[in-house]
Amino acid sequence: MKYIEQFREGMRISDIYLCKTRQLAVTKNGKEYASVILQDKTGTIDSKIWDLSSPGIGDFEPLQYVHVDGDVTVFQGSNQLNIKRIRQAGAGEYVEEDYLPVSSKDIKEMYQELKALIQSMRDPYLKQLSASYFIEDRDFVKRFCFHSAAKSVHHGFVGGLLEHTLSVMKLCDYYTEAYPMLKRDLLLTAALFHDIGKTKELSAFPENDYTDDGQLLGHIIIGTEMAAERIKEIPGFPEKTAVELKHCILAHHGELEYGSPKKPALLEALALSFADNTDAKMETMTEILKGAGENNGWLGYSRLLETNVRKTL
């Protein structure tokens, strides 16, 4: 199988991929075409069907496996596939594991690191709260470790939510050494819970799309509610600690225009917003550079990073 990360300009592709999305659009000249996102475990590629009337264009729907013939081109610094032929693949033609993007890091090892950080906590209430979800609730742990951290922005792969959460926790743990005023257990718990709502905001793979709750509430509100629900089950949980933890979750995007209902008012909330933004931006840049393949030139403007980007030469 020719994986998407191996695509290079000029290649002729003839293989099976997962159709992530399919949308009809119209060119400036009024001709209808289809924009298709294809996926395998190494990533996704934007694809175009310019001639919908071609006899080689068969019927297919999103989230179906399709056999594709096409040519790899480059558009605005990124690979694109010009589809010549496409049809729905038969059940025996593919192995599903080849089509789910997975973290390059070992999921079991990351989970053990996350558990170790929880077990290092000294505050009995925050430690119990953290363990109640991330150690004792086996169904949740399985779902959390399999989940992505985003639909497409960053860490949009199996294990992505675990990878991002662990990275944010490790950054926060470093902050507590550099800035002793920070309350370590509060900050680590806030980092652990900051994106927990994404387990309900996004559906599981292969769909990995926004749920109704995700569209109507968003992961920040959902995550705050999930923490609050479990806090109620812990006798004697300090009200002040509960409020501070919920504030950190609510403020972790840092700015109102970035979706936070509150701006950081606590030192721990500020540190969490920096750690979350750092890991998200670094992963976003990393994924852009990986997607560029061997292209060492300027890769075009990134809306997410708000700048034109290229590799370090």
LUMTORRO-838835 format. One record per residue (C-alpha): residue number from 1; residue in three letters; x, y, z. Coordinates in steps of 0.05 Angstrom, whole numbers, plus 5000, padded with zeros to 4 digits. Example, Ala and Ser with C-alpha at 12.3 -4.5 7.8 and 13.67 -1.06 7.14 Angstrom:
<recs>
1/ALA/5246/4910/5156
2/SER/5273/4979/5143
</recs>
This chain:
<recs>
1/MET/5000/5000/5000
2/LYS/5024/5070/4984
3/TYR/5013/5111/5047
4/ILE/4994/5185/5042
5/GLU/5057/5208/5079
6/GLN/5097/5176/5021
7/PHE/5061/5217/4967
8/ARG/5105/5261/4925
9/GLU/5089/5308/4868
10/GLY/5082/5271/4802
11/MET/5065/5203/4831
12/ARG/5009/5162/4800
13/ILE/4967/5131/4856
14/SER/4924/5069/4851
15/ASP/4902/5044/4919
16/ILE/4848/5042/4973
17/TYR/4835/5098/5023
18/LEU/4781/5119/5072
19/CYS/4737/5175/5045
20/LYS/4735/5223/5104
21/THR/4690/5275/5072
22/ARG/4659/5291/5004
23/GLN/4632/5359/4985
24/LEU/4606/5388/4919
25/ALA/4630/5456/4898
26/VAL/4630/5501/4836
27/THR/4689/5531/4799
28/LYS/4691/5604/4778
29/ASN/4668/5581/4710
30/GLY/4606/5549/4739
31/LYS/4629/5476/4731
32/GLU/4613/5429/4788
33/TYR/4669/5389/4821
34/ALA/4678/5347/4884
35/SER/4726/5361/4941
36/VAL/4745/5297/4977
37/ILE/4788/5285/5039
38/LEU/4822/5217/5036
39/GLN/4853/5186/5098
40/ASP/4899/5129/5119
41/LYS/4937/5118/5184
42/THR/4993/5166/5163
43/GLY/4948/5226/5150
44/THR/4899/5258/5102
45/ILE/4903/5290/5034
46/ASP/4858/5341/5000
47/SER/4833/5311/4934
48/LYS/4793/5337/4876
49/ILE/4747/5305/4824
50/TRP/4745/5356/4768
51/ASP/4704/5315/4719
52/LEU/4643/5286/4755
53/SER/4614/5260/4689
54/SER/4673/5214/4675
55/PRO/4653/5140/4670
56/GLY/4709/5125/4719
57/ILE/4675/5163/4775
58/GLY/4631/5113/4813
59/ASP/4583/5123/4871
60/PHE/4612/5129/4941
61/GLU/4596/5164/5006
62/PRO/4636/5193/5065
63/LEU/4665/5142/5114
64/GLN/4667/5089/5059
65/TYR/4731/5057/5034
66/VAL/4745/5075/4962
67/HIS/4794/5052/4908
68/VAL/4826/5113/4877
69/ASP/4867/5126/4815
70/GLY/4898/5195/4811
71/ASP/4959/5240/4805
72/VAL/4994/5276/4862
73/THR/5002/5351/4851
74/VAL/5022/5408/4896
75/PHE/4975/5466/4912
76/GLN/4996/5524/4958
77/GLY/5054/5484/4986
78/SER/5015/5421/5003
79/ASN/5003/5355/4966
80/GLN/4936/5347/4931
81/LEU/4908/5287/4893
82/ASN/4875/5297/4825
83/ILE/4826/5238/4822
84/LYS/4815/5206/4754
85/ARG/4777/5143/4776
86/ILE/4743/5125/4841
87/ARG/4696/5070/4865
88/GLN/4673/5039/4931
89/ALA/4720/4984/4954
90/GLY/4695/4915/4970
91/ALA/4697/4887/5041
92/GLY/4755/4841/5028
93/GLU/4800/4893/4995
94/TYR/4824/4930/5057
95/VAL/4845/4923/5130
96/GLU/4813/4977/5174
97/GLU/4875/4986/5217
98/ASP/4912/5015/5157
99/TYR/4865/5074/5155
100/LEU/4864/5102/5226
101/PRO/4917/5155/5239
102/VAL/4954/5135/5302
103/SER/5002/5171/5348
104/SER/5075/5158/5332
105/LYS/5086/5149/5407
106/ASP/5071/5085/5445
107/ILE/5001/5092/5475
108/LYS/5013/5044/5533
109/GLU/5077/5079/5552
110/MET/5044/5148/5550
111/TYR/4987/5122/5594
112/GLN/5037/5096/5645
113/GLU/5071/5165/5647
114/LEU/5003/5198/5658
115/LYS/4987/5149/5715
116/ALA/5054/5164/5747
117/LEU/5039/5238/5748
118/ILE/4972/5225/5781
119/GLN/5004/5180/5833
120/SER/5055/5234/5849
121/MET/5000/5281/5873
122/ARG/4997/5295/5948
123/ASP/4929/5329/5954
124/PRO/4883/5271/5971
125/TYR/4821/5302/5940
126/LEU/4853/5321/5873
127/LYS/4888/5254/5871
128/GLN/4822/5217/5883
129/LEU/4786/5258/5831
130/SER/4840/5246/5779
131/ALA/4844/5171/5794
132/SER/4768/5164/5792
133/TYR/4768/5178/5717
134/PHE/4838/5162/5692
135/ILE/4854/5099/5732
136/GLU/4792/5068/5762
137/ASP/4742/5080/5705
138/ARG/4765/5028/5655
139/ASP/4713/5045/5602
140/PHE/4733/5118/5605
141/VAL/4807/5102/5602
142/LYS/4798/5059/5540
143/ARG/4757/5114/5506
144/PHE/4806/5169/5527
145/CYS/4868/5132/5502
146/PHE/4835/5118/5434
147/HIS/4808/5188/5424
148/SER/4836/5246/5383
149/ALA/4847/5316/5410
150/ALA/4816/5350/5350
151/LYS/4779/5340/5285
152/SER/4835/5368/5243
153/VAL/4874/5424/5278
154/HIS/4925/5385/5320
155/HIS/4932/5315/5349
156/GLY/4875/5291/5304
157/PHE/4894/5218/5310
158/VAL/4883/5156/5353
159/GLY/4919/5170/5419
160/GLY/4921/5245/5403
161/LEU/4882/5265/5465
162/LEU/4927/5224/5510
163/GLU/4990/5251/5476
164/HIS/4967/5324/5481
165/THR/4943/5317/5553
166/LEU/5008/5284/5575
167/SER/5050/5338/5540
168/VAL/5011/5393/5574
169/MET/5018/5359/5642
170/LYS/5094/5352/5632
171/LEU/5100/5425/5612
172/CYS/5059/5445/5673
173/ASP/5103/5401/5718
174/TYR/5163/5439/5692
175/TYR/5129/5505/5705
176/THR/5120/5486/5778
177/GLU/5195/5478/5785
178/ALA/5210/5543/5750
179/TYR/5155/5582/5786
180/PRO/5148/5555/5858
181/MET/5086/5598/5872
182/LEU/5045/5550/5829
183/LYS/5004/5497/5865
184/ARG/5030/5434/5832
185/ASP/4971/5387/5846
186/LEU/4919/5439/5824
187/LEU/4957/5454/5760
188/LEU/4970/5381/5743
189/THR/4896/5363/5755
190/ALA/4874/5422/5713
191/ALA/4921/5399/5657
192/LEU/4894/5328/5663
193/PHE/4822/5352/5658
194/HIS/4829/5411/5611
195/ASP/4808/5372/5548
196/ILE/4769/5315/5580
197/GLY/4706/5343/5547
198/LYS/4733/5323/5479
199/THR/4713/5251/5494
200/LYS/4642/5276/5485
201/GLU/4653/5334/5438
202/LEU/4681/5290/5383
203/SER/4656/5222/5359
204/ALA/4702/5162/5357
205/PHE/4742/5142/5296
206/PRO/4734/5133/5238
207/GLU/4682/5189/5240
208/ASN/4720/5235/5288
209/ASP/4670/5292/5279
210/TYR/4631/5339/5324
211/THR/4573/5310/5363
212/ASP/4510/5348/5378
213/ASP/4537/5362/5449
214/GLY/4602/5385/5417
215/GLN/4567/5433/5371
216/LEU/4519/5460/5424
217/LEU/4564/5463/5485
218/GLY/4637/5451/5466
219/HIS/4691/5413/5504
220/ILE/4706/5468/5554
221/ILE/4635/5468/5583
222/ILE/4629/5393/5576
223/GLY/4695/5382/5612
224/THR/4677/5429/5669
225/GLU/4611/5392/5678
226/MET/4647/5324/5678
227/ALA/4695/5347/5733
228/ALA/4638/5377/5773
229/GLU/4597/5313/5769
230/ARG/4653/5270/5797
231/ILE/4671/5321/5850
232/LYS/4601/5314/5879
233/GLU/4615/5240/5891
234/ILE/4676/5254/5935
235/PRO/4656/5269/6008
236/GLY/4688/5332/6036
237/PHE/4718/5356/5971
238/PRO/4739/5429/5987
239/GLU/4692/5478/5953
240/LYS/4749/5528/5943
241/THR/4791/5476/5907
242/ALA/4732/5455/5864
243/VAL/4719/5527/5842
244/GLU/4793/5539/5826
245/LEU/4798/5475/5786
246/LYS/4735/5492/5746
247/HIS/4762/5562/5733
248/CYS/4826/5533/5704
249/ILE/4786/5488/5657
250/LEU/4741/5545/5636
251/ALA/4799/5593/5623
252/HIS/4848/5545/5589
253/HIS/4841/5576/5519
254/GLY/4867/5641/5550
255/GLU/4824/5691/5513
256/LEU/4749/5702/5505
257/GLU/4757/5705/5429
258/TYR/4790/5636/5430
259/GLY/4729/5605/5463
260/SER/4745/5611/5537
261/PRO/4684/5632/5578
262/LYS/4733/5665/5627
263/LYS/4802/5695/5621
264/PRO/4855/5667/5669
265/ALA/4849/5698/5738
266/LEU/4893/5649/5775
267/LEU/4967/5636/5766
268/GLU/4952/5562/5752
269/ALA/4900/5580/5700
270/LEU/4950/5625/5665
271/ALA/5004/5571/5666
272/LEU/4955/5520/5638
273/SER/4934/5566/5581
274/PHE/5007/5576/5562
275/ALA/5022/5501/5564
276/ASP/4961/5483/5523
277/ASN/4976/5536/5471
278/THR/5050/5516/5467
279/ASP/5035/5442/5454
280/ALA/4978/5457/5405
281/LYS/5019/5506/5364
282/MET/5082/5463/5363
283/GLU/5042/5402/5340
284/THR/5005/5445/5288
285/MET/5072/5468/5259
286/THR/5100/5398/5261
287/GLU/5041/5370/5223
288/ILE/5046/5425/5170
289/LEU/5120/5410/5159
290/LYS/5108/5335/5156
291/GLY/5052/5346/5105
292/ALA/5099/5385/5060
293/GLY/5142/5324/5046
294/GLU/5207/5344/5012
295/ASN/5184/5415/4997
296/ASN/5235/5461/5030
297/GLY/5205/5526/5004
298/TRP/5154/5571/5035
299/LEU/5091/5530/5049
300/GLY/5039/5585/5047
301/TYR/4998/5622/5100
302/SER/4973/5582/5159
303/ARG/4907/5609/5186
304/LEU/4919/5574/5252
305/LEU/4989/5602/5262
306/GLU/4973/5668/5227
307/THR/5038/5668/5188
308/ASN/5072/5641/5126
309/VAL/5115/5581/5145
310/ARG/5174/5540/5119
311/LYS/5223/5488/5145
312/THR/5288/5508/5178
313/LEU/5342/5500/5125
</recs>
